[in-house]
Structure formats: C-alpha cells, structure tokens
Amino acid sequence: MRRPDDKPAVLANRRGDPGEEGQDLHEDGGSEESHGPVVEVGASTPESRRLHELMIEFSRYRSLKNPLAGICEDLQLTPTQMHALSWLGNDGPVQVGVLALRVGITRKTITGVVDRLESMGLVERTRDVEDRRAVVVRLTEQGDSVFARIDRGLDESLRRVLDLMTPEDRDAVFGILERMLAKLTAEAQSDEGNSQAS
C-alpha cells in the first residue's frame, strides 16, 4: 500500500505541535521557555495531537477508503447522505432530530439530507406512533439494499486495516476499544441517574 505523494510525511506546526527542539511554539514565534508555561483549560495534549496526526496520516491512504468512496460515486451519494443511511441501517427507524445528532449536523441541514434521500427512494418519513408530532425516518427496501452495500464496503476497509496488524495487536486494539466503551457506558448511565435524581 503506497502513501500518496501529494502530501508531506510530517505536518508542519499548524496547531502548535512541538518544534524542532521539542519546545511548544507560541503565536508570536517564541518558545515556552521564553514566556513561562501556559496552561489552558481544555488545551490539547501531546497525546491528543499525536492521535490526531496519526488519524490524518491514515486518512491519506485512498486504498483504505476506496470501497466507500466508490459507493458514493456510483450511487451519487454525498458522505453525509451515506452517513445518514449507515445510522438508519444500524439503528433502525429514528426521529429526524435523533438522526441529526447521530450524523452531527443541524436539524435544518438533516431536513435537506432526508429530502434528497427520500426523492432517491432510499428513505421514507412516517409519524412516530408514540408522539404523533414527531417525524420518524426509516429505510425503504431500496435503502436497505444500499445500506447492505455500504456495510460491505466498510467491512472491506476494516479488513484492510486489520490485515496490517499482528494477531496480538488486534487483540490489544479490541481490548482497548471494549474498555473505553465500558467506561463511556458507565458514564452515560451515571449521568442519566444523576439527571433523574435532580
């Protein structure tokens, strides 16, 4: 798998990444030593910057994204539309507002996305049986077929990533993700319990 030649191997200090001597550079070009330590609430860390950069580098390899990009091109879908179809395929029918949260766009924007998918025959709107004021979006039979194709493309991309790992690395990745998910689930349950108690 060849890395694209159109991008540099290392990104230059765009977000205050460590300079050549390992010092954090400030906006005025000086180093931390000349200004003293700067502590910001919610500031990035070396680890978060490193993870971000690694994710960007992975995203440069077209071979890891080609199945999904090909599906978008073949079906004339935007990435946002494909994202919406994926959530509907995985979660089943959901209210429009919930779908907007899942996709990470505004309610106003999701309306246009759903309009377009509906005109393509991939989704349909219905009323929520529990709340007649709410609109629910569901995949049509044709939408189910497109979702199955998206799911196969995603699986192909993930298999390519897993093929880069040793069995031990795979086990480590699965263990890390499962522990993170367990913590997120516990935090969500705790937050829900606290909100009900208040």
Secondary structure per residue as TSV (DSSP state, phi and psi in degrees):
chain	resnum	aa	ss	phi	psi
A	1	M	-	360.0	120.2
A	2	R	-	-96.7	137.1
A	3	R	-	-76.8	139.2
A	4	P	-	-59.3	143.6
A	5	D	T	-87.5	-6.5
A	6	D	T	-83.3	-2.8
A	7	K	S	-126.9	147.1
A	8	P	-	-69.0	151.8
A	9	A	S	-67.6	-32.4
A	10	V	S	-124.7	133.1
A	11	L	-	-81.6	137.9
A	12	A	-	-73.2	156.0
A	13	N	S	-49.4	64.5
A	14	R	T	-78.0	-28.7
A	15	R	T	-118.1	29.1
A	16	G	-	77.3	28.4
A	17	D	-	-65.3	159.9
A	18	P	-	-55.0	139.4
A	19	G	-	-78.2	-171.4
A	20	E	T	-61.2	-33.7
A	21	E	T	-91.4	6.8
A	22	G	S	83.0	12.2
A	23	Q	-	-98.2	147.0
A	24	D	-	-75.2	131.2
A	25	L	B	-94.9	140.4
A	26	H	-	-98.5	171.2
A	27	E	T	-58.3	-32.9
A	28	D	T	-83.2	2.5
A	29	G	S	92.9	-10.3
A	30	G	-	-78.8	167.2
A	31	S	B	-98.0	170.3
A	32	E	H	-60.6	-33.6
A	33	E	H	-63.0	-33.9
A	34	S	H	-81.2	-16.1
A	35	H	H	-115.7	-8.3
A	36	G	-	82.6	165.9
A	37	P	-	-67.2	140.6
A	38	V	-	-113.1	123.2
A	39	V	-	-115.9	119.9
A	40	E	-	-114.8	139.1
A	41	V	T	-70.2	129.4
A	42	G	T	75.0	13.9
A	43	A	-	-70.8	154.3
A	44	S	-	-67.7	161.0
A	45	T	-	-118.2	164.8
A	46	P	H	-57.0	-36.9
A	47	E	H	-68.1	-41.5
A	48	S	H	-68.1	-37.6
A	49	R	H	-66.0	-40.7
A	50	R	H	-62.7	-45.4
A	51	L	H	-62.6	-42.3
A	52	H	H	-59.5	-47.9
A	53	E	H	-63.0	-40.5
A	54	L	H	-64.3	-39.6
A	55	M	H	-64.5	-39.3
A	56	I	H	-63.7	-43.7
A	57	E	H	-62.5	-42.3
A	58	F	H	-59.6	-39.5
A	59	S	H	-69.0	-13.9
A	60	R	T	-74.5	-18.8
A	61	Y	-	-83.9	104.5
A	62	R	H	-60.6	-30.6
A	63	S	H	-63.0	-23.7
A	64	L	H	-81.8	-17.6
A	65	K	H	-112.8	-9.8
A	66	N	H	-53.3	-43.8
A	67	P	H	-56.8	-44.2
A	68	L	H	-72.1	-39.1
A	69	A	H	-63.8	-38.8
A	70	G	H	-64.2	-38.7
A	71	I	H	-64.8	-45.9
A	72	C	H	-55.8	-46.1
A	73	E	H	-67.5	-46.7
A	74	D	H	-61.0	-41.4
A	75	L	H	-96.9	2.0
A	76	Q	T	57.2	43.4
A	77	L	-	-103.1	143.8
A	78	T	-	-82.5	159.3
A	79	P	H	-55.7	-37.2
A	80	T	H	-65.0	-41.8
A	81	Q	H	-63.6	-41.0
A	82	M	H	-65.4	-38.4
A	83	H	H	-61.5	-44.8
A	84	A	H	-62.4	-43.8
A	85	L	H	-62.5	-37.7
A	86	S	H	-63.5	-43.8
A	87	W	H	-64.7	-41.6
A	88	L	H	-65.4	-36.6
A	89	G	H	-68.5	-36.4
A	90	N	H	-82.3	-39.1
A	91	D	H	-98.6	-16.5
A	92	G	-	82.2	-169.6
A	93	P	S	-58.8	134.9
A	94	V	E	-139.7	158.7
A	95	Q	E	-66.2	151.1
A	96	V	H	-57.3	-41.9
A	97	G	H	-63.2	-37.9
A	98	V	H	-66.4	-41.8
A	99	L	H	-61.3	-39.5
A	100	A	H	-59.6	-42.8
A	101	L	H	-64.3	-42.3
A	102	R	H	-62.4	-43.8
A	103	V	H	-77.7	-24.2
A	104	G	T	86.5	33.7
A	105	I	-	-130.1	171.3
A	106	T	-	-76.6	163.0
A	107	R	H	-60.5	-38.9
A	108	K	H	-62.8	-43.3
A	109	T	H	-68.7	-39.9
A	110	I	H	-64.4	-29.5
A	111	T	H	-60.3	-44.2
A	112	G	H	-65.9	-38.7
A	113	V	H	-62.7	-46.8
A	114	V	H	-65.8	-39.7
A	115	D	H	-55.1	-48.0
A	116	R	H	-65.8	-44.5
A	117	L	H	-64.5	-34.7
A	118	E	H	-67.8	-41.2
A	119	S	H	-66.3	-24.0
A	120	M	T	-85.5	-4.2
A	121	G	T	79.3	18.1
A	122	L	S	-96.1	-25.7
A	123	V	E	-135.6	164.2
A	124	E	E	-139.9	151.4
A	125	R	E	-99.5	141.8
A	126	T	E	-140.4	171.0
A	127	R	E	-87.8	143.0
A	128	D	-	-67.3	129.5
A	129	V	S	-67.0	-26.8
A	130	E	S	-89.1	-27.2
A	131	D	-	-137.8	96.2
A	132	R	T	-61.7	-17.5
A	133	R	T	-77.7	-23.1
A	134	A	S	-87.3	143.8
A	135	V	E	-101.6	132.3
A	136	V	E	-109.3	141.0
A	137	V	E	-110.2	136.6
A	138	R	E	-137.9	156.0
A	139	L	E	-73.9	143.1
A	140	T	-	-84.0	-180.0
A	141	E	H	-61.4	-41.2
A	142	Q	H	-65.7	-38.4
A	143	G	H	-63.5	-38.2
A	144	D	H	-59.7	-40.9
A	145	S	H	-65.5	-41.7
A	146	V	H	-66.6	-41.1
A	147	F	H	-60.4	-41.6
A	148	A	H	-59.5	-38.1
A	149	R	H	-68.7	-41.7
A	150	I	H	-61.3	-43.7
A	151	D	H	-62.5	-41.2
A	152	R	H	-65.0	-39.9
A	153	G	H	-64.1	-41.0
A	154	L	H	-64.6	-42.4
A	155	D	H	-60.5	-40.6
A	156	E	H	-62.1	-43.2
A	157	S	H	-63.2	-42.8
A	158	L	H	-66.7	-36.1
A	159	R	H	-63.4	-36.7
A	160	R	H	-64.1	-39.9
A	161	V	H	-66.0	-45.8
A	162	L	H	-63.6	-32.6
A	163	D	H	-65.3	-19.4
A	164	L	T	-79.1	-10.2
A	165	M	S	-105.8	152.3
A	166	T	-	-77.3	161.5
A	167	P	H	-55.2	-37.0
A	168	E	H	-65.9	-41.2
A	169	D	H	-65.0	-39.7
A	170	R	H	-60.6	-46.5
A	171	D	H	-59.8	-40.4
A	172	A	H	-64.0	-44.8
A	173	V	H	-62.3	-46.6
A	174	F	H	-60.9	-41.9
A	175	G	H	-63.4	-43.6
A	176	I	H	-61.9	-48.7
A	177	L	H	-63.7	-40.3
A	178	E	H	-65.9	-39.4
A	179	R	H	-67.7	-39.7
A	180	M	H	-63.1	-42.6
A	181	L	H	-63.8	-39.8
A	182	A	H	-62.1	-40.5
A	183	K	H	-66.7	-43.5
A	184	L	H	-62.6	-39.8
A	185	T	H	-64.6	-43.6
A	186	A	H	-63.7	-41.1
A	187	E	H	-64.2	-42.1
A	188	A	H	-64.5	-40.4
A	189	Q	H	-67.4	-38.1
A	190	S	H	-64.9	-44.7
A	191	D	H	-62.1	-39.9
A	192	E	H	-66.4	-40.2
A	193	G	H	-64.6	-40.8
A	194	N	H	-65.3	-39.5
A	195	S	H	-70.6	-32.2
A	196	Q	H	-74.6	-30.5
A	197	A	H	-73.1	-26.7
A	198	S	-	-89.8	360.0
